Amino acid sequence: MLNGASFIDTFRTLNSTYEFSQRTAYTIAMRLYRGGGLTKDAVYLRGLLQILRYLREGGELEPLFIGKVASAHLPMISELTMREIVKPPALRPRYLETAGATEET
């Protein structure tokens, strides 16, 4: 949207390039384009794509549960956790304890 893509272009990119289901791709695209698009949704999508890239490139899941941080800060969060300046997250989602939850598909 920010680069002039149509709704259909955005939907197709989310579905084929980023492998969101058709339903999820439609919902994301719809939120971006309704009423001309909401800035917060565009910012959210940009952040989501950065996190997906981070994970695809082998980034660790654990630092994402520290709190609200920008993806650019994740290496620093990992370093501070390793130095025991930042404590690991107190809670982890229960689904991560399921066998195969963190394996690639």
MODELLER restraints for C-alpha pairs under 7 A, 6 or more apart:
rsr = mdl.restraints
at = mdl.atoms
rsr.add(forms.Gaussian(group=physical.xy_distance, feature=features.Distance(at['CA:7:A'], at['CA:29:A']), mean=6.39, stdev=0.5))
rsr.add(forms.Gaussian(group=physical.xy_distance, feature=features.Distance(at['CA:7:A'], at['CA:33:A']), mean=6.87, stdev=0.5))
rsr.add(forms.Gaussian(group=physical.xy_distance, feature=features.Distance(at['CA:10:A'], at['CA:29:A']), mean=6.26, stdev=0.5))
rsr.add(forms.Gaussian(group=physical.xy_distance, feature=features.Distance(at['CA:11:A'], at['CA:25:A']), mean=5.48, stdev=0.5))
rsr.add(forms.Gaussian(group=physical.xy_distance, feature=features.Distance(at['CA:11:A'], at['CA:26:A']), mean=5.84, stdev=0.5))
rsr.add(forms.Gaussian(group=physical.xy_distance, feature=features.Distance(at['CA:11:A'], at['CA:29:A']), mean=5.72, stdev=0.5))
rsr.add(forms.Gaussian(group=physical.xy_distance, feature=features.Distance(at['CA:14:A'], at['CA:20:A']), mean=5.76, stdev=0.5))
rsr.add(forms.Gaussian(group=physical.xy_distance, feature=features.Distance(at['CA:14:A'], at['CA:25:A']), mean=5.37, stdev=0.5))
rsr.add(forms.Gaussian(group=physical.xy_distance, feature=features.Distance(at['CA:15:A'], at['CA:21:A']), mean=5.93, stdev=0.5))
rsr.add(forms.Gaussian(group=physical.xy_distance, feature=features.Distance(at['CA:15:A'], at['CA:22:A']), mean=5.85, stdev=0.5))
rsr.add(forms.Gaussian(group=physical.xy_distance, feature=features.Distance(at['CA:15:A'], at['CA:25:A']), mean=5.57, stdev=0.5))
rsr.add(forms.Gaussian(group=physical.xy_distance, feature=features.Distance(at['CA:31:A'], at['CA:37:A']), mean=6.89, stdev=0.5))
rsr.add(forms.Gaussian(group=physical.xy_distance, feature=features.Distance(at['CA:31:A'], at['CA:41:A']), mean=6.62, stdev=0.5))
rsr.add(forms.Gaussian(group=physical.xy_distance, feature=features.Distance(at['CA:32:A'], at['CA:38:A']), mean=5.96, stdev=0.5))
rsr.add(forms.Gaussian(group=physical.xy_distance, feature=features.Distance(at['CA:32:A'], at['CA:41:A']), mean=5.65, stdev=0.5))
rsr.add(forms.Gaussian(group=physical.xy_distance, feature=features.Distance(at['CA:32:A'], at['CA:42:A']), mean=6.07, stdev=0.5))
rsr.add(forms.Gaussian(group=physical.xy_distance, feature=features.Distance(at['CA:50:A'], at['CA:71:A']), mean=6.65, stdev=0.5))
rsr.add(forms.Gaussian(group=physical.xy_distance, feature=features.Distance(at['CA:51:A'], at['CA:71:A']), mean=6.28, stdev=0.5))
rsr.add(forms.Gaussian(group=physical.xy_distance, feature=features.Distance(at['CA:63:A'], at['CA:74:A']), mean=6.50, stdev=0.5))
rsr.add(forms.Gaussian(group=physical.xy_distance, feature=features.Distance(at['CA:63:A'], at['CA:77:A']), mean=6.55, stdev=0.5))
rsr.add(forms.Gaussian(group=physical.xy_distance, feature=features.Distance(at['CA:63:A'], at['CA:78:A']), mean=6.24, stdev=0.5))
rsr.add(forms.Gaussian(group=physical.xy_distance, feature=features.Distance(at['CA:65:A'], at['CA:89:A']), mean=5.86, stdev=0.5))
rsr.add(forms.Gaussian(group=physical.xy_distance, feature=features.Distance(at['CA:66:A'], at['CA:88:A']), mean=6.69, stdev=0.5))
rsr.add(forms.Gaussian(group=physical.xy_distance, feature=features.Distance(at['CA:66:A'], at['CA:89:A']), mean=5.08, stdev=0.5))
rsr.add(forms.Gaussian(group=physical.xy_distance, feature=features.Distance(at['CA:80:A'], at['CA:86:A']), mean=5.38, stdev=0.5))
rsr.add(forms.Gaussian(group=physical.xy_distance, feature=features.Distance(at['CA:81:A'], at['CA:87:A']), mean=5.84, stdev=0.5))
rsr.add(forms.Gaussian(group=physical.xy_distance, feature=features.Distance(at['CA:81:A'], at['CA:88:A']), mean=6.44, stdev=0.5))
rsr.add(forms.Gaussian(group=physical.xy_distance, feature=features.Distance(at['CA:95:A'], at['CA:101:A']), mean=6.84, stdev=0.5))
rsr.add(forms.Gaussian(group=physical.xy_distance, feature=features.Distance(at['CA:96:A'], at['CA:102:A']), mean=6.84, stdev=0.5))
